[in-house]
Amino acid sequence: MAEDFSYDEIAENFFAPVYPIVAKAILDTTGVRTGRLLDLGCGGGHLGFELLDRGDFESAVFADANPEALRVAEKRAEERGLRPVMKTSRQDACALDLPESSFDLIVSRGSMPFWDDQRAAFEGIYRLLAPGGWAYVGGGLGNAEIGEQIKRKMTEERDRNGDEGPWCFDRKNSKALTDDEYRALFAETDAELTIINTDDEGHWIILAKPAA
């Protein structure tokens, strides 16, 4: 029996306008358009595919703890003709089992609030970055206008269906750290850390690993 993958319903029916905006912000901020890409907590792969469409990455790993998510991502890769450069990997974000220094860009949108061990997850992400690589991790609804549209649509859905379904995630249950805790986490490393935390852009932890 397939595991529940109701969050793909949100991605398809609510968040579709967000991914092009987030992908553009990632590429503009990091300047990374080639090399090796990791979409962590990829779900159905929406952000990763947007980056593959816009960049010129030689390979991409789509990683998620849910095997059904990976099956959906693989199907979409086939439909988009991206299967030759994309592979999937079942991964726990808090115990990443991938080669060190193997990715030029690591992205994750919407997965971070569910990670039980934020320290282990971010230490693992930084370990996987190649010298000169970037990580762009967090969540956001693109911009204020689209965010308001999505919030209205999700409120309407909640009113129709009650407090059941993936649209009812309560931010109070987020396992994300405070910005000061993220700063402390990387204070003793050589990471270049930038934090975005605005109503317009969302909440993003951006890491750059110095080139060798």
N, C-alpha and C positions, 0 to 999 in steps of 0.2 A: 504493500500500500504506500503510495507516494506521501511524503511529508507535506504538511500544509505549507503553502507558499502564497498566502494571501497578500503579502507585501508587494508582490508583483502587480496586483490589482491597483494599488496606489500609484506605483510607478507608471503604469500604462494610462490610467484614467484621471490621475490628478497631477502628477509631477512632470508629465511629458515636456511642457514648455521650459522647465528648469534646466535640463541637461545641456542644451546648447549654450546657455548663458554661463553655467558653471565651467563647462569645458573651455570656453573662450577665456574666462578669468584665469584658469589654471595655466593654459598655454601662454597667455600674455605675461603672467606673473613669473613663471619659472623659466620661460624661454626654451623648455625642453620639448622638442617635437620629433626627436629620433631616438633610437636606442631601444631599451627594454622597459616595458610598462607593466605595472601590477595594479589591478583594480581589486582592492581588498574589501571583503563584504560586498561583493559585486551584485548580489541579487540576480536579476535577469540580465545584467550587463549594460544597462542603458548609458551610464557615464563612460565606461570603457569603450563602448562602440563609438560614442560621439568623439572621443579623443582619437581613436583609430581613423575615423573619417577625416578629421581635421589635421592630423599629424602624418608623419611618415615613419612610424615605429616599425622596427624590424621584427619584433615579437611582443606578445602580451600574454600575461597569465591572469586569468579571472579566478579569484579565490573566494570561497564562501564555506561556511560550516554546514550549510543545507544542501544536500545532494540534489534535491529537486530544483533549487536555484541554478545549480551548475548545468543541469539538463536543459533548462529553459535557455540559459545563456548559449549553450552549444547549438541549440536549434536556431537561435537568432543569428549566430555566427554563420551557420550554413546558409540561411536565407540571405544574408548580406554579402556572401562571398568572402568572408573574413576567416574562415576556418584554417587556411594555411598558416596564418600568423598568430593564431590564438589557441591557447590550450587552457584547460580548467584544472583546478587543484582544490581538494577539500582541505580547508585550513581553519584552525581555531586562531582568531586574531591575537589571543593572549598566549599562544604557544606556537608561534610560526615555525614551520619546518620547511624552509626554502634556503637555497644557497646564500651565503653571506655576500654582500657587495655585488648583488646580481641585477639590480634594477636602477635605471636612470630616472624613473618617475614612478612614485607610488601615490595612488589616489584612493580616497574612500569617502563616499557621501552617504550619510544617514545611518551608518553602522556603529560609529563610535559610541553613542549613548547606551548601547547594549553590551559593551565590553566590560566584563566583570573586573578585570585587572588592568587598569589603564596604564600603569607603569610598565608592566610586562609587554603590553601591546606596543607602546611607543618605543620602548627599548628594542623590541624586535623589528619594528619598522625601520628604525635608524640603522640597525645592524644590516638590514637587507639593502640599504642604499649604496650604490656605487659611489666612489669619490666623484664629487661634482654633481651628485644626484639631488633630487628634490622630492619631498613628500608634501601632499596637500590633503589634509584630513579634517573632516568635520561635517557640517551640514548647513543648508541654506535653501531659500526658495527663489534664488535668482536675483530678484530685485523687489522693491517695495510694491510696485504695481502688480506684478505677477503673484507675489506672495499673498496679497489681499484677495486676489481672485481665487487662489487655491484654498485659502482659509474659508472663504464663503462657500465654495463648493463642498468642502469637507464638512462644514457645519450643516449644510442642507442634507448631506448623506447621513450624518449622525442623527439628525432630527427624524429622518425617514426610518432608520434602522435601530435607533436606540443606542445605548452604550455598549455595543458589541461590534467587533470588527477592527481591522488594523488601523483605521483612521482615528482610533480613540487612544493612541499612545499619549500618556500624560508626561509632559516634560519634567514634572517633579520626580518622576521615576528614573530620570536619566542618571547614568553612572559616570558621566563626564566629570572631570575635575574642575576646579576653579582655574582661572587664567594664571593666578599667582602660583598655584600648584604645578601647572605645566611649566612655568618659568623655572621653578625650583628643580623640577625633574631634569631639565637640560642645562642647569647652571654650571655643572661640573664637566660638561662635554664641550667638544669643539663645534657643536651645532649652531648654525645661525637660525634663530627662532623668530618668527613673526606671528602674531596672533591678530586675527580679524574677529571682532565681536560687535556687530552692528545689526540693527533691525533690518537694514537694507540688504546687506550682503550675507548675513548669517554668522555662524561661529566656525572659524577655521584655524587649525594649527598647521603652520607652514614651516617646514624644516629644510634647510639646505646643508648638505655635507660638503665641507671644503674639498677642493680637488687635491689629489695627491701631489 
